[in-house]
Amino acid sequence: MSSPAITTVIKMMESLSEDAQEKVAEHLREYLADLQDELKWDNSFQNTQEKLVASAQRAKKDIAEGLAKPIAK
């Protein structure tokens, strides 16, 4: 079962020539691949957020206590 938005897009595409439909479909494939990649990164970031915060807090504490060493260039 399609959502109303998908039904609308399909009707719009059906009014185009076959060549134009192929171009739109290719753009949609690229867009959806980018969107899936972005969602994957967002999910990965959310799953590591607590660890990142804990690491930052530990680093700030080490700096405040004089335990941090500069990174050699």
Buried (B, 14 or more C-beta within 10 A) or exposed (E): EEEEEEEEBEEEEEEEEEEEBEEBEEEEEEEEEEEEEEEEEEEEEEEEEEEEEEEEEEEEEEEEEEEEEEEEE
